[in-house]
């Protein structure tokens, strides 16, 4: 074991701008949280509008819906919210693919 005494363990260097890196990490976490919240809200909106359509279809089929024009309006809202969610997903996948193509 005496021959291995010249080997010293590597110690990581401390960063020069430690405070700036902490702020950048906090900003990245906030942006990731915002990005996640946008998708959560879009998914929740789709679920809510689909549930509203199903409820109004039930009411219409049982004769409890007073005004029949609310069902097509609810269906249009559900279709629009689904289209927005699909567009968000497509843009996120497109952005991810662009990041993958970038060279370092």
C-alpha positions as CSV (number, residue, x, y, z in Angstrom):
1,X,0.0,0.0,0.0
2,X,3.0,2.3,0.3
3,X,3.2,2.6,-3.5
4,X,-0.3,4.1,-3.7
5,X,0.5,7.1,-1.4
6,X,1.2,9.4,-4.4
7,X,-2.5,9.2,-5.5
8,X,-4.6,11.9,-4.1
9,X,-8.4,11.9,-4.4
10,X,-9.9,14.5,-6.8
11,X,-11.7,17.3,-5.1
12,X,-14.4,19.1,-7.1
13,X,-13.7,22.8,-7.8
14,X,-15.9,25.4,-6.3
15,X,-17.7,27.5,-8.8
16,X,-16.7,31.1,-9.2
17,X,-20.3,32.4,-9.5
18,X,-22.0,30.3,-6.9
19,X,-24.8,32.7,-6.3
20,X,-25.6,33.2,-9.9
21,X,-25.8,29.4,-10.5
22,X,-28.2,29.1,-7.6
23,X,-30.4,31.8,-9.1
24,X,-30.2,30.1,-12.5
25,X,-31.2,26.8,-10.9
26,X,-34.1,28.4,-9.2
27,X,-35.2,30.1,-12.4
28,X,-35.0,26.8,-14.3
29,X,-37.1,25.0,-11.6
30,X,-39.7,27.8,-11.8
31,X,-39.8,27.6,-15.5
32,X,-40.2,23.8,-15.4
33,X,-42.9,24.2,-12.8
34,X,-44.7,26.7,-15.1
35,X,-44.4,24.4,-18.1
36,X,-45.8,21.5,-16.0
37,X,-48.6,23.6,-14.7
38,X,-49.6,24.6,-18.3
39,X,-50.0,21.0,-19.3
40,X,-51.8,20.1,-16.1
41,X,-54.3,22.9,-16.7
42,X,-54.8,21.9,-20.3
43,X,-55.4,18.2,-19.3
44,X,-57.8,19.2,-16.5
45,X,-59.7,21.5,-18.9
46,X,-60.2,18.6,-21.3
47,X,-61.4,16.4,-18.5
48,X,-63.8,19.0,-17.2
49,X,-65.3,19.7,-20.7
50,X,-65.6,16.0,-21.5
51,X,-67.4,15.4,-18.2
52,X,-69.7,18.4,-18.9
53,X,-70.6,17.0,-22.3
54,X,-71.3,13.5,-20.9
55,X,-73.5,15.1,-18.2
56,X,-75.4,17.1,-20.7
57,X,-75.8,14.1,-23.0
58,X,-77.3,12.2,-20.1
59,X,-79.6,15.0,-19.3
60,X,-80.7,15.3,-22.9
61,X,-81.3,11.5,-23.2
62,X,-83.4,11.5,-20.0
63,X,-85.4,14.5,-21.0
64,X,-84.1,16.7,-18.2
65,X,-82.2,19.2,-20.4
66,X,-84.4,22.3,-20.9
67,X,-82.5,23.9,-23.8
68,X,-81.0,21.5,-26.3
69,X,-78.6,24.1,-27.7
70,X,-76.3,23.8,-24.7
71,X,-75.1,20.3,-25.7
72,X,-73.6,21.4,-29.1
73,X,-72.0,24.3,-27.3
74,X,-70.5,22.0,-24.7
75,X,-69.3,19.7,-27.5
76,X,-67.6,22.6,-29.3
77,X,-65.9,23.6,-26.1
78,X,-64.6,20.1,-25.5
79,X,-63.4,19.8,-29.0
80,X,-61.6,23.1,-28.8
81,X,-59.9,22.2,-25.5
82,X,-58.8,18.9,-26.9
83,X,-57.4,20.7,-30.0
84,X,-55.4,23.1,-27.7
85,X,-54.0,20.1,-25.7
86,X,-53.0,18.3,-28.9
87,X,-51.3,21.5,-30.2
88,X,-49.4,21.9,-26.9
89,X,-48.2,18.3,-27.1
90,X,-47.1,18.7,-30.7
91,X,-45.2,21.8,-30.0
92,X,-43.5,20.3,-27.0
93,X,-42.5,17.2,-29.0
94,X,-41.2,19.5,-31.8
95,X,-39.2,21.5,-29.4
96,X,-37.8,18.4,-27.8
97,X,-36.8,17.0,-31.2
98,X,-35.0,20.3,-32.0
99,X,-33.1,20.1,-28.7
100,X,-32.0,16.5,-29.5
101,X,-30.7,17.6,-33.0
102,X,-28.5,20.4,-31.5
103,X,-24.8,19.7,-31.3
104,X,-22.8,20.5,-28.3
